[in-house]
Amino acid sequence: MAQLVVRKIEQSVKARLQRRAKRNGHSMEEEVREILRNAANQEDRPAAGLGSEIAAFISGTGLRFELPKLPGNTMKPPSFEDE
């Protein structure tokens, strides 16, 4: 088995790792191994752009009601010509 040494970890991170390990009934070393194992086993996927992230977040929501008709209200397209 390989060994890995990580230096300069903030005290607050170490404390959170210790609490997490205690909660899960592990030593801190075993907890870190589990975290690394899970991170390494996650499927690699390319990062999506903001638009793709938003679209994925709201996909399938759609309208759940009928939009009311607004008779007599027409929209005029904007003019981009200098006046």
C-alpha positions, 0 to 999 in steps of 0.5 A: 500500500502507498503512503501519502503525507499532507502537510499544512492542513488548517486546524479547523479542517483537522478538527472537522475531520476528527468530528466526522471520523468520530461520528462515523466510528472511524479513526481520522486516518480511516475517515480520510482514506474513505473520503479519498476513495470516494473522491477518486471513484467519482465519475469524471465529467466535464464541467458545464457552462453556467447556462447548462447548469441552470438548464439542468437545475430547472429541467422538468419544472415547466408551467403547471397552469395556463397563461391568461390571454391578454387581448388588446395588448400587443408587443412591439419589437424594439428598434435598434436604429438611431433616431 
